[in-house]
């Protein structure tokens, strides 16, 4: 945890100011996909990597932001008051090619 700030890429956080407006799923859209992803992430005994793929403009970033936003708001453990379920996030950008 102490090294994390040294290796974190500034501006690449899912909710970075460099990425506004934040792409997110509109209420009632992609419900089946989001429920599927949330179901995978609810299995806390397993580590999960979820690979979103598709052509440009299909909504991968919106889905990723929506999931990250929800995970940030959920506790990792019921008894915990501090830990959140969002462990990390990262986005790529055509505008920031050095990232």
JOHU-V599203 format. One record per helix or strand of 3 or more residues. SS is the DSSP state (helix for helix, strand for strand). FROM is the first residue (numbers start at 1). TO is the last residue. Records with the same first field share a line. If there is no record, write none. Layout:
SS = FROM-TO  FROM-TO
This chain:
helix = 4-7  17-19  31-41  60-73
